[in-house]
Amino acid sequence: MPHIRPTTLSRYLLHGQLISRGCLRIRPRVQAPSNTISHAPLTRCLHTDSSESPLNAPAPVHVPLRKQLKDEAKKQKASGKKKKKNVNNQVVEGWELTVGIEIHAQLNTAKKLFSGATTSFNDDPNTHVAYFDLATPGSQPLFQKETLLPALRAALALNCEVQPVSRFDRKHYFHWDQPSGYQITQYYEPFARDGRIHLQSRDGIAAEDGEGVSIGIKQIQMEQDTAKTLAQPSDVHWIDFNRVGMPLIEIITHPVIHHPATAAAFVRKVQILLNAVDAQ
């Protein structure tokens, strides 16, 4: 057999295209008399019609979805057609959406998560800041127990199992809105796990999900919020540390959502439940 060229080998490995010229084939065995010995030697296949060879077929070109959408937008813009509003863009042919969602919700508490500073949204900047919020050397975190109450109400509203033991983790975070250089959060042992939200058609889910769908919640964890960045002219940024250290809960779902409308309905449902139990 002749040496196989790299291009031929790559077409076989990547696209499953087989070369028919120069292959080996076993000829059919002919029944011979019992007193003779018959051999079926291997012979080379000879194909003179190269037009039937799959090597001449063009290899399929795979264009990324993002490029497809950009090209379609450019064509539509060049043709002068305006984009229609309220079009059905829930699905893209040949693709299936499979996502999970992370929702961050501020807890309705009077104090921050690890300091006694007052939570503030509308007061003057940097008027409710403790030493620990600014990562002052020597300051230590002091967990405020009252921040756990709205978090527990949220976990029960989302049908989660509250864990008897939970722990905080340290996640490195190098940015100007977190002066300590890390965020105190939970991941490995959160305070609540294994929740579930049932959505019905009246909640606005996608028609493909039928009369109802169940969204599993992997876990709910508590963590710190960051400071607020206020953009100013000439690439100047001001920092308001009133928000740093405020208690958050992060709601993490399983990747079981397949339609954008259902994802939006889930977020709305969570917001309604958290407001109903006074968690945020």
Wavefront OBJ file of the C-alpha trace (Angstrom):
o trace
v 0.000 0.000 0.000
v 1.420 3.436 -0.863
v 2.236 6.042 1.749
v -0.848 7.916 2.988
v -0.623 11.670 2.690
v -1.349 13.803 5.780
v -4.299 15.487 4.069
v -5.882 12.113 3.323
v -5.340 10.957 6.900
v -6.806 14.145 8.340
v -9.935 13.803 6.172
v -10.403 10.293 7.466
v -9.859 11.226 11.123
v -11.845 14.477 11.134
v -14.594 13.848 8.575
v -14.720 10.059 8.127
v -13.875 10.232 4.409
v -12.295 7.027 3.107
v -10.063 6.764 0.079
v -11.058 4.023 -2.371
v -8.095 4.150 -4.704
v -5.246 1.810 -3.898
v -7.129 -0.121 -1.223
v -6.805 -3.852 -0.616
v -9.694 -6.166 -1.347
v -10.166 -9.908 -0.963
v -11.546 -11.581 -4.042
v -14.456 -14.009 -3.571
v -13.311 -17.550 -2.881
v -14.185 -20.099 -5.586
v -14.990 -23.608 -4.411
v -12.209 -25.872 -5.613
v -12.101 -29.649 -5.867
v -11.128 -31.487 -2.707
v -7.800 -32.650 -4.154
v -6.607 -29.103 -4.967
v -5.631 -26.122 -2.861
v -7.200 -22.787 -3.697
v -5.814 -19.416 -2.673
v -7.579 -16.057 -2.651
v -4.730 -13.589 -2.978
v -5.094 -9.943 -1.992
v -5.270 -7.695 -5.022
v -5.227 -3.935 -5.400
v -8.451 -2.139 -6.286
v -8.162 -0.149 -9.473
v -10.559 2.776 -9.879
v -10.081 4.930 -12.916
v -13.129 7.120 -12.319
v -11.807 9.668 -9.857
v -15.068 11.610 -9.852
v -16.599 8.974 -7.535
v -13.872 9.384 -4.942
v -14.997 11.088 -1.733
v -11.729 12.998 -1.776
v -13.198 15.276 -4.421
v -16.164 16.148 -2.214
v -15.697 19.457 -0.392
v -15.099 19.138 3.328
v -17.938 20.514 5.471
v -17.291 23.969 6.865
v -18.373 24.566 10.450
v -19.140 28.211 11.157
v -19.486 29.262 14.813
v -22.944 30.420 15.845
v -21.668 33.820 16.916
v -20.195 34.428 13.469
v -23.433 33.298 11.829
v -25.425 35.820 13.842
v -22.943 38.602 13.074
v -23.034 37.831 9.349
v -26.835 37.822 9.344
v -26.892 41.162 11.175
v -24.456 42.674 8.648
v -26.539 41.439 5.693
v -29.704 42.812 7.264
v -28.044 46.169 7.905
v -26.634 46.341 4.372
v -30.069 45.634 2.894
v -31.548 48.534 4.846
v -34.092 46.371 6.673
v -34.770 47.271 10.273
v -34.846 44.611 12.912
v -38.369 43.535 13.704
v -39.513 43.830 17.262
v -41.059 40.957 19.217
v -39.769 38.355 16.797
v -39.588 34.742 17.879
v -35.898 34.426 18.679
v -36.195 31.840 21.421
v -34.388 29.086 19.510
v -31.630 28.845 16.923
v -31.789 26.033 14.415
v -29.247 23.324 15.158
v -28.583 24.498 18.723
v -30.081 23.611 22.099
v -29.852 25.900 25.103
v -28.779 24.193 28.347
v -27.973 26.577 31.165
v -28.045 27.099 34.894
v -28.504 30.449 36.595
v -26.718 32.249 39.431
v -28.793 34.906 41.177
v -27.299 37.378 43.659
v -29.791 38.955 46.055
v -29.072 41.520 48.766
v -30.515 40.557 52.128
v -32.834 42.861 54.017
v -30.705 43.407 57.124
v -29.728 46.346 59.303
v -26.049 45.362 59.562
v -23.367 44.091 57.261
v -22.295 40.463 57.127
v -19.072 40.689 59.172
v -19.187 44.151 60.721
v -21.552 46.212 62.825
v -21.737 48.999 60.242
v -25.230 50.000 59.159
v -26.402 48.962 55.717
v -27.071 51.997 53.587
v -28.323 52.632 50.061
v -29.188 56.330 49.907
v -26.927 57.969 52.505
v -23.838 60.002 51.688
v -20.904 57.939 50.342
v -18.489 56.390 52.839
v -20.554 57.270 55.914
v -21.253 53.699 57.066
v -17.893 51.951 56.968
v -16.208 49.856 59.658
v -12.500 49.096 59.987
v -12.994 45.559 58.710
v -14.868 46.836 55.636
v -11.726 48.715 54.605
v -9.412 45.795 55.462
v -7.616 47.899 58.051
v -4.662 45.900 59.430
v -5.589 44.202 62.682
v -9.370 44.253 62.101
v -11.202 40.915 62.316
v -14.538 39.693 60.886
v -17.397 39.296 63.345
v -20.367 37.394 61.933
v -23.645 39.216 62.528
v -26.145 36.517 63.442
v -29.185 38.573 62.488
v -28.113 38.442 58.838
v -28.843 34.718 58.819
v -32.587 35.149 59.467
v -33.602 36.556 56.039
v -31.262 34.042 54.395
v -33.106 31.206 56.134
v -36.468 32.613 55.058
v -35.228 32.681 51.472
v -33.959 29.091 51.672
v -37.308 27.826 52.998
v -39.235 29.773 50.354
v -37.126 28.055 47.671
v -37.767 24.605 49.191
v -34.117 24.103 50.178
v -32.762 21.916 52.953
v -31.012 24.005 55.605
v -27.707 22.383 56.544
v -26.857 21.788 60.216
v -23.232 22.801 59.529
v -22.022 25.439 57.079
v -18.675 27.153 56.624
v -17.280 30.213 54.912
v -14.530 30.132 52.294
v -12.029 32.727 51.127
v -12.042 33.522 47.401
v -9.254 35.664 45.983
v -10.610 38.787 44.338
v -8.138 41.426 43.159
v -10.096 44.534 42.269
v -10.416 48.068 43.611
v -13.958 47.525 44.938
v -12.771 44.868 47.433
v -9.955 46.375 49.533
v -9.068 43.131 51.305
v -8.141 41.384 48.039
v -10.506 38.483 48.761
v -14.188 37.796 49.257
v -15.658 35.802 52.127
v -18.177 33.446 50.563
v -19.442 29.849 50.726
v -19.116 27.039 48.239
v -18.039 23.695 49.672
v -20.407 23.742 52.664
v -23.207 26.278 52.037
v -26.011 26.850 54.512
v -28.742 25.460 52.192
v -28.901 22.824 49.452
v -31.216 20.836 47.171
v -34.071 23.241 46.516
v -36.698 23.205 43.778
v -39.036 25.688 42.134
v -42.065 24.571 40.119
v -43.088 26.860 37.274
v -46.400 26.649 35.457
v -47.569 27.991 32.129
v -49.134 31.026 33.810
v -45.644 32.007 35.048
v -44.630 32.706 31.452
v -42.496 29.654 30.686
v -41.734 28.614 27.103
v -44.466 26.748 25.241
v -42.032 23.854 24.683
v -42.026 23.169 28.438
v -45.731 22.350 28.388
v -47.918 22.949 31.415
v -45.090 23.074 33.908
v -41.405 22.577 34.596
v -39.341 21.998 37.737
v -36.039 23.867 38.220
v -33.609 22.283 40.678
v -31.563 24.534 42.955
v -28.122 23.161 43.733
v -27.363 25.405 46.716
v -27.726 28.809 48.337
v -24.667 30.446 49.848
v -23.980 33.624 51.792
v -21.254 36.061 50.776
v -20.061 39.675 50.899
v -20.984 42.370 48.446
v -18.362 44.685 46.941
v -18.043 48.467 47.063
v -19.857 50.648 44.552
v -17.830 52.185 41.722
v -18.881 55.633 40.508
v -17.465 56.493 37.081
v -16.301 60.078 36.575
v -14.979 61.987 33.525
v -11.401 61.460 32.315
v -11.242 57.792 33.364
v -11.611 58.670 37.050
v -13.497 56.316 39.385
v -14.808 57.101 42.851
v -15.448 54.318 45.359
v -18.354 54.251 47.807
v -17.576 51.760 50.575
v -21.045 51.908 52.098
v -21.953 48.806 50.092
v -18.830 46.726 50.738
v -19.507 43.817 53.097
v -23.286 43.918 52.732
v -24.809 40.424 53.008
v -25.779 38.600 49.838
v -27.173 35.210 48.999
v -26.175 33.480 45.787
v -28.772 31.083 44.385
v -27.272 28.466 42.051
v -29.485 26.253 39.892
v -28.711 23.029 38.063
v -28.185 23.313 34.263
v -31.711 22.171 33.401
v -33.127 25.239 31.648
v -33.543 24.928 27.875
v -35.479 28.043 26.834
v -34.873 31.779 27.444
v -38.516 32.410 28.341
v -38.311 29.786 31.080
v -35.096 31.326 32.416
v -36.772 34.738 32.624
v -39.832 33.226 34.329
v -37.594 31.556 36.912
v -35.844 34.829 37.790
v -39.185 36.602 38.165
v -40.501 33.804 40.386
v -37.466 33.940 42.658
v -37.790 37.714 42.974
v -41.464 37.405 43.931
v -40.733 34.738 46.558
v -37.865 36.668 48.144
v -40.007 39.797 48.405
v -42.924 37.818 49.809
v -40.868 36.460 52.726
v -39.098 39.806 53.313
v -35.696 38.351 52.465
v -34.564 41.272 50.303
l 1 2 3 4 5 6 7 8 9 10 11 12 13 14 15 16 17 18 19 20 21 22 23 24 25 26 27 28 29 30 31 32 33 34 35 36 37 38 39 40 41 42 43 44 45 46 47 48 49 50 51 52 53 54 55 56 57 58 59 60 61 62 63 64 65 66 67 68 69 70 71 72 73 74 75 76 77 78 79 80 81 82 83 84 85 86 87 88 89 90 91 92 93 94 95 96 97 98 99 100 101 102 103 104 105 106 107 108 109 110 111 112 113 114 115 116 117 118 119 120 121 122 123 124 125 126 127 128 129 130 131 132 133 134 135 136 137 138 139 140 141 142 143 144 145 146 147 148 149 150 151 152 153 154 155 156 157 158 159 160 161 162 163 164 165 166 167 168 169 170 171 172 173 174 175 176 177 178 179 180 181 182 183 184 185 186 187 188 189 190 191 192 193 194 195 196 197 198 199 200 201 202 203 204 205 206 207 208 209 210 211 212 213 214 215 216 217 218 219 220 221 222 223 224 225 226 227 228 229 230 231 232 233 234 235 236 237 238 239 240 241 242 243 244 245 246 247 248 249 250 251 252 253 254 255 256 257 258 259 260 261 262 263 264 265 266 267 268 269 270 271 272 273 274 275 276 277 278 279 280
